[in-house]
Amino acid sequence: MSVASFPSAAFRAARPTITRQVRCSSAGGPPTNPAGAARDYKVALVTGGNTGIGFITAQSLAEKGYYVVLGCRNKEKAEAARDRINAAVPGNRGVEVATFDLADLASVQAWASRARDFGLPLDVLVNNAGVMACPELKTKDGFEYQLGVNHMGHFLLTNMLLPLLTNPERPSRIVNVSSAAHMFGHMNFDDLQSTQNYDAWRAYGQSKLANVLFTYELAKRLPPGSNTAVNSLHPGVVNTELGRYLLPEKPAWWQLPFLNGLKAFTLTPEQGAATSIYLASSPEVEGVSGKYFDKCKPIVSSKESYDPKVAAKLWNSSAELVEGALGGAAVKDLMTV
């Protein structure tokens, strides 16, 4: 589904908004709006919801009665994922496809603007999409690819969707999928785009540290009474498409024993998605915010992740990069308090 066609005709006809009371149809289809009916379901947006732990997270939320929006770059893959969820979860509340590219801030801005204009009711945002240890690449805006996709795209998306999430009368959640790799990450503000001696793992660690710093800074900046919890997590070492740059496409015979042994230490997507699902939906973490989780438990993150000066500098640097890519008008959508 293109930006221009979001939301779908059925979803648009129902027009559920953040202020109107809406209800899903008894058949589990798109929402309807009987007079005086309270919205008895929640809406979740999962980026990268077409594959890996994102897909498992989206399907699990559909099973729990959420209306799910799959935020994906590839329309065909997203629609295939939607069809798989519909087949696996008959009678679900509904699965929507939204196409935008985290490597293109204009694409993120266009979709988020349309979602806000429509008044998309949003209770959960799972910032799951990401890339890992890729070759030296640049986003459309000229950012180092991992920083651009893993942090910058989600930074803009989250800020633009905050008006849909922050509601004193309705709790909401933001879940940022980071990684234990943030432990070896360092924010190099002198070379944020890793243009000097590019190292894929160093850039990945920096992008994942940015996820944790963004989580802590956003939790601090959200005004009292916003009723929005924001947490980050380590999903574990998961065997998904995220690791497509790590292994040779056609391994040599002598590499096979090592690669087969490596698989024994990786988690399944179902196992890797457990903490994301927990933070998105469990009543046990209602109101818990500004934490870093592993195996559904809050743990201590890296020393640098707790540095308030680093977090504030990352926020301000990110806002400047957004302004440079989209112009000054875009900054009004960023929380600057």
FENWO-V723259 format. One record per residue. N is the residue number from 1. RES is the residue in one letter. SS is DSSP state (helix for helix, strand for strand, loop for the rest). PSI is psi as a letter, one per 20 degrees, with the letter a starting at -180 (NA if undefined). OMEGA is omega in radians with two decimals (none if undefined). Layout:
N;RES;SS;PSI;OMEGA / N;RES;SS;PSI;OMEGA
This chain:
1;M;loop;p;-3.13 / 2;S;loop;r;3.07 / 3;V;helix;g;-3.06 / 4;A;helix;h;-3.07 / 5;S;helix;i;3.10 / 6;F;loop;p;-0.14 / 7;P;loop;r;-3.11 / 8;S;loop;r;-3.11 / 9;A;helix;g;-3.13 / 10;A;helix;g;-3.14 / 11;F;helix;h;-3.14 / 12;R;helix;h;-3.13 / 13;A;helix;h;-3.14 / 14;A;helix;h;-3.12 / 15;R;loop;m;2.99 / 16;P;loop;p;3.13 / 17;T;loop;r;-3.08 / 18;I;loop;h;-3.10 / 19;T;loop;h;-3.12 / 20;R;loop;q;3.09 / 21;Q;loop;p;-3.08 / 22;V;loop;r;3.14 / 23;R;strand;q;3.06 / 24;C;strand;q;3.10 / 25;S;loop;q;-3.13 / 26;S;loop;h;3.14 / 27;A;loop;i;3.12 / 28;G;loop;j;-3.11 / 29;G;loop;b;-3.12 / 30;P;loop;q;-3.08 / 31;P;strand;q;3.00 / 32;T;strand;r;-3.03 / 33;N;loop;m;3.07 / 34;P;loop;q;-3.07 / 35;A;loop;p;3.06 / 36;G;loop;i;-3.10 / 37;A;loop;p;3.11 / 38;A;loop;q;3.09 / 39;R;loop;o;-3.05 / 40;D;loop;k;3.11 / 41;Y;loop;r;3.12 / 42;K;loop;q;3.13 / 43;V;strand;p;-3.14 / 44;A;strand;p;3.01 / 45;L;strand;p;3.13 / 46;V;strand;o;3.08 / 47;T;strand;q;-3.06 / 48;G;loop;k;-3.06 / 49;G;loop;j;-3.10 / 50;N;loop;i;-3.06 / 51;T;loop;r;3.02 / 52;G;helix;b;-3.10 / 53;I;helix;h;3.07 / 54;G;helix;g;3.11 / 55;F;helix;g;3.14 / 56;I;helix;g;3.10 / 57;T;helix;g;-3.13 / 58;A;helix;g;-3.13 / 59;Q;helix;g;3.12 / 60;S;helix;g;3.11 / 61;L;helix;h;3.06 / 62;A;helix;g;3.11 / 63;E;helix;h;-3.14 / 64;K;loop;j;3.08 / 65;G;loop;j;3.10 / 66;Y;loop;q;2.90 / 67;Y;strand;p;-2.96 / 68;V;strand;p;3.03 / 69;V;strand;p;3.13 / 70;L;strand;o;3.11 / 71;G;strand;o;-3.00 / 72;C;strand;r;3.11 / 73;R;loop;h;-3.05 / 74;N;loop;o;-3.07 / 75;K;helix;g;-3.08 / 76;E;helix;g;3.13 / 77;K;helix;h;3.12 / 78;A;helix;g;3.13 / 79;E;helix;h;3.08 / 80;A;helix;h;3.09 / 81;A;helix;g;3.08 / 82;R;helix;g;-3.13 / 83;D;helix;h;3.11 / 84;R;helix;g;3.12 / 85;I;helix;g;3.12 / 86;N;helix;h;3.12 / 87;A;helix;h;-3.10 / 88;A;helix;h;-3.09 / 89;V;loop;m;3.14 / 90;P;loop;q;-3.14 / 91;G;loop;j;3.13 / 92;N;loop;r;-3.10 / 93;R;loop;h;-3.13 / 94;G;loop;q;3.10 / 95;V;strand;p;-3.08 / 96;E;strand;q;3.07 / 97;V;strand;p;3.07 / 98;A;strand;p;-3.06 / 99;T;strand;o;2.99 / 100;F;loop;q;-3.04 / 101;D;loop;o;-3.14 / 102;L;loop;i;3.09 / 103;A;loop;j;-3.12 / 104;D;loop;n;-3.04 / 105;L;helix;h;3.10 / 106;A;helix;h;3.09 / 107;S;helix;g;3.10 / 108;V;helix;g;-3.12 / 109;Q;helix;g;-3.11 / 110;A;helix;g;-3.12 / 111;W;helix;g;-3.12 / 112;A;helix;h;3.09 / 113;S;helix;g;3.14 / 114;R;helix;g;3.11 / 115;A;helix;h;3.12 / 116;R;helix;g;3.13 / 117;D;helix;h;3.12 / 118;F;helix;h;-3.07 / 119;G;loop;k;-3.13 / 120;L;loop;p;3.08 / 121;P;loop;p;-3.05 / 122;L;loop;p;-3.14 / 123;D;loop;h;-3.08 / 124;V;strand;p;3.01 / 125;L;strand;o;3.10 / 126;V;strand;o;3.11 / 127;N;strand;n;-2.98 / 128;N;loop;h;-3.02 / 129;A;loop;q;3.13 / 130;G;loop;r;3.04 / 131;V;loop;q;-3.06 / 132;M;loop;p;2.99 / 133;A;loop;l;-3.12 / 134;C;loop;r;3.04 / 135;P;loop;r;-3.12 / 136;E;loop;o;-3.11 / 137;L;loop;r;3.09 / 138;K;strand;q;3.02 / 139;T;loop;r;3.12 / 140;K;loop;h;-3.12 / 141;D;loop;j;3.10 / 142;G;loop;j;3.11 / 143;F;loop;q;2.95 / 144;E;strand;p;-2.88 / 145;Y;helix;g;-3.10 / 146;Q;helix;g;3.08 / 147;L;helix;h;-3.11 / 148;G;helix;g;-3.10 / 149;V;helix;g;-3.03 / 150;N;helix;h;-3.09 / 151;H;helix;g;-2.96 / 152;M;helix;g;3.13 / 153;G;helix;g;3.14 / 154;H;helix;h;3.08 / 155;F;helix;g;3.13 / 156;L;helix;g;-3.12 / 157;L;helix;g;-3.10 / 158;T;helix;g;-3.14 / 159;N;helix;g;-3.12 / 160;M;helix;h;-3.12 / 161;L;helix;i;-3.13 / 162;L;helix;h;3.10 / 163;P;helix;h;3.12 / 164;L;helix;i;-3.06 / 165;L;helix;h;-3.03 / 166;T;loop;o;-3.12 / 167;N;loop;o;-3.10 / 168;P;loop;h;-3.08 / 169;E;loop;i;-3.10 / 170;R;loop;o;3.14 / 171;P;loop;q;3.10 / 172;S;strand;r;-3.07 / 173;R;strand;q;3.00 / 174;I;strand;p;-3.10 / 175;V;strand;o;3.14 / 176;N;strand;o;-3.14 / 177;V;strand;o;3.11 / 178;S;strand;c;-3.13 / 179;S;loop;q;3.02 / 180;A;helix;i;3.09 / 181;A;helix;i;3.10 / 182;H;helix;h;-3.12 / 183;M;helix;h;3.10 / 184;F;helix;j;3.12 / 185;G;loop;q;3.09 / 186;H;loop;p;3.12 / 187;M;loop;o;3.14 / 188;N;loop;n;-3.07 / 189;F;helix;i;3.07 / 190;D;helix;h;3.12 / 191;D;helix;m;-3.04 / 192;L;loop;h;-3.09 / 193;Q;loop;j;3.04 / 194;S;loop;l;-3.13 / 195;T;loop;i;-3.12 / 196;Q;loop;o;3.10 / 197;N;loop;m;-3.09 / 198;Y;loop;p;3.04 / 199;D;loop;p;-3.02 / 200;A;helix;g;-3.11 / 201;W;helix;h;3.09 / 202;R;helix;g;3.12 / 203;A;helix;h;3.11 / 204;Y;helix;g;3.12 / 205;G;helix;h;3.10 / 206;Q;helix;g;-3.12 / 207;S;helix;h;3.14 / 208;K;helix;h;3.01 / 209;L;helix;h;3.10 / 210;A;helix;h;3.09 / 211;N;helix;g;-3.11 / 212;V;helix;g;3.10 / 213;L;helix;g;3.10 / 214;F;helix;g;3.12 / 215;T;helix;g;-3.10 / 216;Y;helix;g;-3.11 / 217;E;helix;h;3.11 / 218;L;helix;g;3.11 / 219;A;helix;h;3.14 / 220;K;helix;h;-3.07 / 221;R;helix;h;3.13 / 222;L;loop;p;-3.08 / 223;P;loop;q;3.07 / 224;P;loop;p;-3.14 / 225;G;loop;j;3.12 / 226;S;loop;h;3.08 / 227;N;loop;k;-3.14 / 228;T;strand;p;3.09 / 229;A;strand;p;3.12 / 230;V;strand;p;-3.12 / 231;N;strand;q;3.08 / 232;S;strand;r;-3.03 / 233;L;strand;r;2.94 / 234;H;strand;p;-3.10 / 235;P;loop;i;-3.01 / 236;G;loop;r;3.09 / 237;V;loop;o;-2.95 / 238;V;strand;q;3.12 / 239;N;loop;n;-3.13 / 240;T;loop;a;3.11 / 241;E;helix;i;-3.13 / 242;L;helix;h;-3.11 / 243;G;helix;k;-3.05 / 244;R;loop;h;3.14 / 245;Y;loop;i;-3.02 / 246;L;loop;h;-3.00 / 247;L;loop;q;3.10 / 248;P;loop;q;-3.12 / 249;E;loop;h;3.10 / 250;K;loop;n;-3.07 / 251;P;loop;q;3.06 / 252;A;loop;r;-3.08 / 253;W;helix;h;-3.09 / 254;W;helix;i;3.10 / 255;Q;helix;i;-3.02 / 256;L;helix;g;3.13 / 257;P;helix;g;3.12 / 258;F;helix;g;-3.10 / 259;L;helix;h;3.10 / 260;N;helix;h;3.10 / 261;G;helix;h;3.13 / 262;L;helix;h;-3.12 / 263;K;helix;h;-3.12 / 264;A;loop;h;-3.09 / 265;F;loop;i;3.13 / 266;T;loop;q;3.13 / 267;L;strand;q;2.99 / 268;T;loop;q;3.06 / 269;P;helix;h;3.13 / 270;E;helix;g;3.11 / 271;Q;helix;g;-3.12 / 272;G;helix;h;-3.12 / 273;A;loop;i;-2.99 / 274;A;helix;g;-3.09 / 275;T;helix;h;3.06 / 276;S;helix;g;-3.14 / 277;I;helix;g;3.14 / 278;Y;helix;g;-3.12 / 279;L;helix;h;-3.13 / 280;A;helix;h;-2.93 / 281;S;helix;i;-3.02 / 282;S;loop;p;3.05 / 283;P;helix;i;-3.13 / 284;E;helix;h;-3.11 / 285;V;helix;k;3.07 / 286;E;loop;p;3.12 / 287;G;loop;i;3.10 / 288;V;loop;p;-3.05 / 289;S;loop;q;3.09 / 290;G;loop;k;-3.11 / 291;K;loop;r;3.07 / 292;Y;strand;p;-3.00 / 293;F;strand;q;2.97 / 294;D;strand;p;-3.11 / 295;K;loop;l;3.07 / 296;C;loop;k;3.10 / 297;K;strand;q;3.07 / 298;P;strand;p;3.11 / 299;I;strand;r;3.14 / 300;V;loop;p;3.07 / 301;S;loop;a;-3.04 / 302;S;loop;q;-3.14 / 303;K;loop;g;-3.10 / 304;E;helix;h;-3.10 / 305;S;helix;i;-3.12 / 306;Y;helix;j;-3.12 / 307;D;loop;o;-3.08 / 308;P;helix;h;3.12 / 309;K;helix;h;3.11 / 310;V;helix;g;-3.13 / 311;A;helix;g;3.14 / 312;A;helix;h;3.14 / 313;K;helix;h;3.09 / 314;L;helix;g;3.14 / 315;W;helix;g;-3.10 / 316;N;helix;h;3.10 / 317;S;helix;h;3.12 / 318;S;helix;g;3.11 / 319;A;helix;h;3.11 / 320;E;helix;h;3.11 / 321;L;helix;h;3.07 / 322;V;helix;g;3.13 / 323;E;helix;g;3.13 / 324;G;helix;h;-3.10 / 325;A;helix;h;-2.99 / 326;L;helix;i;-3.11 / 327;G;loop;r;-3.06 / 328;G;helix;h;-3.10 / 329;A;helix;h;-3.10 / 330;A;helix;h;-3.07 / 331;V;helix;h;3.14 / 332;K;helix;h;3.14 / 333;D;helix;i;-3.10 / 334;L;loop;q;3.11 / 335;M;loop;o;-3.03 / 336;T;loop;j;-3.12 / 337;V;loop;NA;none
